[in-house]
């Protein structure tokens, strides 16, 4: 997930809070839906906004590459895809983050390699105005677009990927797990996070110290922490994904 964190620190963290990961083999006999979280320019494309990478970032690039591979495979198999697009009104801030992914801007659009999803019949695109996509899927009448997607496609497990591992991916995953546990998402059984198809942003300590308004956020460490919390809440963590 990049070289921003010192190996000894990361290795110590992995020893203290290990994450159980295992390969995932997907079969057409067990309906799986792919959930793409915020693969938009504002988070993934270099120089595209306040929260986009300032320069090429190995972790983010790898996440986009792996997510695109999964999306293409799901599309080939005519399996359901649900894509969240972070999208905000200019007069409704989302503290503690600066203005980002404004509605109608290039930041709020899918990354170039996923624009084809706009015309993909098996893909559902959902603009969200909050961190948690599950909450962002609620309509004014109380219905939930994501819940309806799960039920109408009779999805038994969801495979989650995107950015950020410890923020939007994690919050969505935890909400889905809670909804599943309460029986709101039948027939959903499994919630799986694809570790190689997730990433988070990088803000090294030395950069944060130079500004009183910034808090350090080492990429590799926080990616691991995000996976650990998701796993602790009941999600499965897939080290790699293959298809029958």
C-alpha positions in Angstrom: 0.0 0.0 0.0 2.9 2.4 -0.7 6.1 3.1 1.1 5.0 6.0 3.3 5.0 4.0 6.5 8.2 2.6 8.0 8.4 -1.2 7.6 9.1 -1.8 11.4 6.0 0.2 12.4 3.8 -1.5 9.9 5.1 -4.9 10.7 4.6 -4.3 14.5 1.0 -3.2 13.8 0.3 -6.4 11.8 1.7 -8.4 14.7 -0.3 -6.6 17.3 -3.6 -6.5 15.4 -3.4 -9.2 12.7 -6.1 -9.3 10.0 -7.3 -12.7 8.9 -7.4 -12.7 5.1 -8.1 -15.6 2.7 -8.5 -16.0 -1.1 -12.1 -15.7 -2.4 -13.4 -18.0 -5.2 -16.7 -16.7 -6.7 -19.2 -19.0 -8.2 -22.3 -18.4 -10.3 -24.2 -20.7 -7.9 -23.9 -18.1 -5.1 -25.1 -14.7 -6.2 -22.5 -12.0 -5.5 -22.9 -8.3 -6.0 -19.9 -5.9 -6.5 -20.0 -2.6 -4.6 -17.6 0.1 -5.8 -17.1 2.9 -3.2 -16.2 6.3 -4.5 -14.0 5.5 -7.5 -14.3 9.1 -8.6 -11.8 11.6 -9.8 -12.0 13.6 -6.6 -10.4 10.8 -4.6 -8.5 8.8 -7.2 -7.2 11.0 -10.1 -4.0 13.0 -9.5 -4.6 16.7 -9.1 -8.4 16.5 -9.3 -9.2 18.2 -6.1 -8.5 18.8 -2.4 -8.8 15.1 -1.5 -7.2 13.7 -4.7 -3.6 12.5 -4.7 -1.2 15.3 -5.3 1.1 13.0 -7.2 1.0 9.4 -8.5 0.2 7.1 -5.5 1.0 3.4 -5.8 -1.7 2.4 -3.3 -4.5 4.4 -5.0 -3.4 3.3 -8.5 -3.4 -0.3 -7.5 -6.8 0.0 -5.9 -8.3 1.5 -9.1 -6.6 -1.1 -11.3 -8.0 -4.0 -9.2 -11.4 -2.5 -8.9 -11.7 -2.0 -12.7 -10.6 -5.6 -13.2 -13.4 -6.8 -10.9 -16.0 -4.5 -12.4 -15.2 -5.8 -15.9 -15.4 -9.4 -14.8 -18.7 -8.9 -13.1 -20.0 -7.1 -16.2 -18.9 -10.0 -18.5 -20.8 -12.4 -16.3 -23.8 -10.2 -16.1 -23.5 -10.0 -12.3 -24.9 -7.0 -10.4 -22.7 -3.9 -9.7 -23.5 -1.0 -7.4 -21.3 2.1 -7.6 -21.3 4.9 -5.1 -20.2 8.4 -6.3 -19.4 10.9 -3.7 -21.3 14.1 -4.6 -21.9 17.2 -2.5 -23.9 20.4 -2.6 -21.6 23.4 -2.4 -23.5 24.9 0.5 -23.6 21.7 2.6 -20.2 21.0 4.1 -18.9 17.7 5.3 -16.7 18.4 8.2 -13.8 17.8 8.9 -13.1 17.6 5.2 -12.6 20.5 2.8 -15.0 21.1 -0.1 -14.8 18.2 -2.5 -16.7 16.2 -5.2 -19.2 19.0 -5.8 -22.3 17.9 -7.8 -21.8 18.3 -11.5 -18.0 18.7 -11.2 -15.3 16.5 -12.7 -14.4 15.4 -9.2 -17.8 13.7 -8.8 -17.4 11.6 -12.0 -16.2 8.1 -12.2 -12.5 7.6 -13.0 -11.9 7.3 -16.7 -11.5 3.6 -16.7 -14.9 3.1 -15.2 -17.0 5.6 -17.2 -18.4 2.7 -19.2 -20.4 1.8 -16.1 -22.8 4.7 -17.0 -24.0 2.5 -19.9 -23.7 -0.9 -18.2 -27.2 -2.5 -17.8 -26.2 -4.4 -14.7 -24.8 -1.4 -12.9 -26.6 0.8 -10.5 -25.0 4.2 -9.9 -25.8 6.1 -6.7 -24.6 9.6 -5.9 -24.1 10.0 -2.1 -23.8 13.2 -0.1 -22.3 11.5 3.0 -19.5 9.3 4.1 -21.7 6.2 4.7 -23.2 5.0 1.4 -25.8 2.9 3.2 -27.2 6.0 4.8 -26.7 7.9 1.5 -29.0 5.3 -0.2 -32.1 6.4 1.7 -34.7 8.3 -0.2 -37.1 10.9 1.3 -39.9 8.3 1.4 -37.8 6.1 3.6 -36.9 3.5 0.9 -33.3 2.5 0.5 -31.8 2.1 -3.0 -29.1 -0.3 -1.8 -31.5 -2.5 0.1 -33.8 -2.6 -2.9 -30.8 -3.6 -5.1 -29.9 -6.5 -2.7 -33.5 -7.8 -2.6 -34.3 -7.4 -6.3 -31.1 -9.2 -7.3 -31.4 -11.8 -4.5 -27.8 -11.1 -3.6 -26.3 -13.5 -1.0 -23.0 -11.7 -0.6 -21.4 -8.4 -1.5 -17.8 -7.8 -2.4 -16.8 -4.3 -1.4 -13.9 -2.3 -2.8 -12.8 1.4 -3.2 -11.6 4.3 -1.2 -11.0 5.0 1.7 -10.5 1.7 3.4 -10.8 3.3 6.9 -13.5 5.9 6.1 -16.2 5.4 3.4 -15.5 1.7 2.8 -15.5 1.0 6.5 -18.6 3.0 7.4 -20.6 1.4 4.6 -19.4 -2.1 5.5 -20.3 -1.7 9.2 -23.8 -0.3 8.4 -24.4 -3.2 6.0 -23.3 -5.7 8.6 -25.6 -4.2 11.2 -28.5 -4.2 8.7 -27.8 -7.8 7.8 -27.7 -8.8 11.5 -31.1 -7.1 12.1 -32.6 -9.0 9.1 -33.1 -5.9 6.9 -31.1 -7.3 4.0 -32.4 -10.8 3.3 -31.1 -12.9 1.6 -27.7 -11.3 2.2 -25.3 -13.5 4.1 -21.7 -12.4 3.6 -20.0 -9.0 3.5 -16.5 -9.2 2.0 -13.9 -6.5 1.6 -11.4 -7.0 -1.1 -8.1 -5.8 0.5 -6.2 -5.4 -2.8 -9.0 -3.4 -4.3 -9.1 -0.9 -1.4 -6.9 2.0 -0.5 -6.9 5.2 1.6 -5.1 8.5 1.4 -1.7 9.4 2.6 -0.7 12.3 4.9 2.7 11.6 6.4 3.5 12.9 9.9 6.1 15.4 8.8 3.6 17.0 6.5 0.9 17.2 9.2 3.4 18.7 11.6 3.9 21.6 9.2 0.3 22.7 9.5 -1.8 23.1 12.6 -4.9 22.1 10.6 -3.7 18.7 9.5 -3.7 15.3 11.2 -1.3 12.6 10.1 -2.8 9.7 8.2 -0.1 7.2 7.1 -1.6 5.3 4.2 -0.4 1.7 4.8 -1.1 1.8 8.5 -4.6 3.2 8.2 -5.4 0.8 5.4 -4.5 -2.1 7.7 -6.5 -0.5 10.6 -9.6 -0.1 8.3 -9.4 -3.8 7.3 -8.9 -4.8 11.0 -12.0 -2.9 12.2 -14.1 -4.3 9.3 -13.0 -7.8 10.1 -13.7 -7.3 13.8 -17.2 -6.2 12.9 -17.9 -9.4 11.0 -16.7 -8.8 7.5 -14.6 -11.3 5.6 -11.4 -10.0 4.1 -10.4 -11.3 0.7 -6.6 -11.3 0.0 -7.4 -12.1 -3.7 -10.4 -12.8 -5.8 -10.8 -15.4 -8.5 -13.7 -16.8 -10.5 -14.8 -20.3 -11.3 
